[in-house]
Amino acid sequence: MAQFNVQKFAADPSAELASIPNAKKQELLELASHLSIATRSSMRKKEIRILILGHYMHMGKLANEARQYITREPAVLAHEQQLEYERISLEHEKLAAQKLESERQFAVLEKQAEEKQLESDRQFALLEKQAEEKRLEYERLAEAQRLESERQMSKFKLEFEIEKAKLQLALERDKEKMDYESSL
């Protein structure tokens, strides 16, 4: 029987594969720790061995010959299923967190869009109000100019009539003066 050596197994798992059944639980725990495999001291030796061999198989350092050292007992299967369930749960939580973050970002963008729309509407209303005020001011000025033109026209007509009346009066006086002088 080959004696198990943690350092030799870690260096060349394929060459030392036959020695793994002889490993003590503490050696397996040490190797699992070296490989960063999560284990507990309450786990059985077979469970730790399966995790280690599965790790090496997954990494491609051991081929199918390692399968003979893995016996799938119900407790081990349950543990693996629990690990898979935890992995899936963590992935689900991560996706849920990403979804929440996406929804939060969407809400922020939606709020920003609403605020921009409100600002655009406010500016449009302000421009409309300014245009209406300018239109009313223009109409007021136009009306004031029309009234001023009418007033000046009336003034000119009145002045014209006064001058006309003065001229007529002057003509009549001159005519009377000429008639008086001719009668003499």
C-alpha positions as CSV (number, residue, x, y, z in Angstrom):
1,M,0.0,0.0,0.0
2,A,1.3,3.4,-1.0
3,Q,1.7,6.0,1.7
4,F,-0.2,9.3,1.1
5,N,1.9,12.4,1.0
6,V,0.0,15.8,0.7
7,Q,2.9,17.6,-1.0
8,K,3.5,14.8,-3.5
9,F,-0.2,14.5,-4.3
10,A,-0.5,18.3,-4.7
11,A,2.5,18.3,-7.1
12,D,1.4,15.3,-9.2
13,P,-2.1,14.0,-8.5
14,S,-2.1,11.5,-11.4
15,A,1.1,9.8,-10.2
16,E,-0.1,9.7,-6.5
17,L,-3.7,8.7,-7.2
18,A,-3.3,5.2,-5.9
19,S,-2.3,6.6,-2.4
20,I,-5.4,8.6,-1.8
21,P,-7.4,5.8,-0.2
22,N,-4.7,5.7,2.5
23,A,-5.0,9.4,3.3
24,K,-6.0,10.4,6.8
25,K,-8.8,12.8,7.3
26,Q,-6.5,15.5,8.6
27,E,-4.3,15.1,5.5
28,L,-7.3,15.4,3.2
29,L,-8.5,18.5,5.1
30,E,-5.0,20.0,4.7
31,L,-5.0,19.2,1.0
32,A,-8.5,20.7,0.6
33,S,-7.3,23.8,2.4
34,H,-4.3,24.1,0.1
35,L,-6.6,23.8,-2.9
36,S,-9.1,26.4,-1.4
37,I,-11.9,23.9,-1.3
38,A,-14.5,24.7,1.4
39,T,-14.7,21.9,3.9
40,R,-15.8,21.3,7.4
41,S,-14.2,19.1,10.0
42,S,-17.5,17.4,10.5
43,M,-17.5,16.1,6.9
44,R,-16.6,12.4,6.3
45,K,-13.4,11.4,4.8
46,K,-15.1,10.1,1.7
47,E,-16.9,13.4,1.2
48,I,-13.6,15.4,1.4
49,R,-11.9,12.9,-0.9
50,I,-14.7,13.3,-3.5
51,L,-14.4,17.1,-3.3
52,I,-10.7,16.9,-3.9
53,L,-10.8,14.4,-6.7
54,G,-13.7,16.3,-8.3
55,H,-11.7,19.5,-8.1
56,Y,-8.7,17.9,-9.9
57,M,-11.0,16.3,-12.5
58,H,-12.7,19.6,-13.1
59,M,-9.3,21.3,-13.5
60,G,-8.2,18.6,-16.0
61,K,-5.4,17.3,-13.8
62,L,-7.0,13.9,-13.4
63,A,-8.8,11.8,-16.0
64,N,-11.5,9.3,-15.6
65,E,-9.2,6.9,-13.7
66,A,-10.0,8.9,-10.6
67,R,-13.7,7.8,-10.8
68,Q,-12.9,4.5,-9.1
69,Y,-12.0,6.3,-5.9
70,I,-15.2,8.3,-5.8
71,T,-18.1,6.4,-4.3
72,R,-21.4,8.2,-4.4
73,E,-23.1,7.6,-1.2
74,P,-26.5,9.2,-0.5
75,A,-25.0,11.6,2.0
76,V,-22.3,12.7,-0.4
77,L,-24.9,13.2,-3.2
78,A,-27.1,15.2,-0.8
79,H,-24.1,17.3,0.1
80,E,-23.2,17.9,-3.5
81,Q,-26.8,18.7,-4.3
82,Q,-26.8,21.2,-1.4
83,L,-23.7,22.8,-2.7
84,E,-25.2,23.0,-6.2
85,Y,-28.4,24.4,-4.7
86,E,-26.3,27.0,-2.8
87,R,-24.4,27.9,-6.0
88,I,-27.7,28.3,-7.9
89,S,-29.2,30.3,-5.0
90,L,-26.2,32.7,-5.0
91,E,-26.4,33.1,-8.7
92,H,-30.2,33.7,-8.4
93,E,-29.5,36.4,-5.7
94,K,-26.9,37.9,-7.9
95,L,-29.3,38.1,-10.8
96,A,-32.0,39.5,-8.6
97,A,-29.6,42.2,-7.3
98,Q,-28.6,43.0,-10.9
99,K,-32.3,43.2,-11.9
100,L,-33.0,45.5,-8.9
101,E,-30.0,47.7,-9.9
102,S,-31.3,47.8,-13.5
103,E,-34.7,48.7,-12.4
104,R,-33.3,51.4,-10.1
105,Q,-31.2,52.8,-13.0
106,F,-34.2,52.7,-15.3
107,A,-36.3,54.5,-12.7
108,V,-33.6,57.2,-12.4
109,L,-33.4,57.5,-16.2
110,E,-37.2,57.7,-16.4
111,K,-37.3,60.4,-13.8
112,Q,-34.6,62.3,-15.5
113,A,-36.5,62.1,-18.8
114,E,-39.7,63.2,-17.1
115,E,-37.8,66.2,-15.5
116,K,-36.3,67.1,-18.9
117,Q,-39.8,66.9,-20.5
118,L,-41.2,69.1,-17.7
119,E,-38.4,71.6,-18.2
120,S,-39.0,71.5,-22.0
121,D,-42.7,72.1,-21.4
122,R,-42.0,74.9,-19.0
123,Q,-39.6,76.6,-21.4
124,F,-42.1,76.1,-24.3
125,A,-44.9,77.7,-22.2
126,L,-42.5,80.5,-21.2
127,L,-41.7,81.1,-24.9
128,E,-45.4,81.0,-25.8
129,K,-46.1,83.5,-23.0
130,Q,-43.3,85.8,-24.2
131,A,-44.5,85.6,-27.8
132,E,-48.1,86.4,-26.7
133,E,-46.8,89.4,-24.7
134,K,-44.8,90.6,-27.7
135,R,-47.8,90.2,-29.9
136,L,-50.0,92.1,-27.5
137,E,-47.3,94.8,-27.2
138,Y,-47.1,95.1,-31.0
139,E,-50.9,95.4,-31.2
140,R,-50.9,98.0,-28.5
141,L,-48.2,100.0,-30.2
142,A,-49.9,99.6,-33.6
143,E,-53.2,100.9,-32.1
144,A,-51.3,103.8,-30.4
145,Q,-49.7,104.7,-33.7
146,R,-53.1,104.5,-35.5
147,L,-54.7,106.7,-32.9
148,E,-51.8,109.2,-33.1
149,S,-52.0,109.2,-36.9
150,E,-55.7,109.8,-36.7
151,R,-55.2,112.6,-34.1
152,Q,-52.6,114.3,-36.3
153,M,-54.8,113.9,-39.4
154,S,-57.6,115.5,-37.5
155,K,-55.3,118.3,-36.3
156,F,-54.1,118.9,-39.9
157,K,-57.7,118.9,-41.2
158,L,-58.7,121.4,-38.5
159,E,-55.6,123.6,-39.2
160,F,-56.4,123.3,-42.9
161,E,-60.0,124.4,-42.3
162,I,-58.9,127.2,-40.1
163,E,-56.4,128.4,-42.7
164,K,-59.0,128.0,-45.4
165,A,-61.5,130.0,-43.3
166,K,-58.8,132.7,-42.7
167,L,-58.1,132.9,-46.4
168,Q,-61.7,133.1,-47.3
169,L,-62.2,135.8,-44.8
170,A,-59.1,137.6,-46.1
171,L,-60.5,137.3,-49.7
172,E,-63.8,138.6,-48.6
173,R,-62.2,141.6,-46.9
174,D,-60.1,142.2,-49.9
175,K,-63.1,142.0,-52.2
176,E,-65.0,144.3,-49.9
177,K,-62.1,146.7,-49.9
178,M,-61.8,146.6,-53.6
179,D,-65.6,147.1,-54.0
180,Y,-65.4,150.0,-51.6
181,E,-62.5,151.5,-53.4
182,S,-64.1,151.0,-56.8
183,S,-67.3,152.6,-55.5
184,L,-65.5,155.7,-54.5
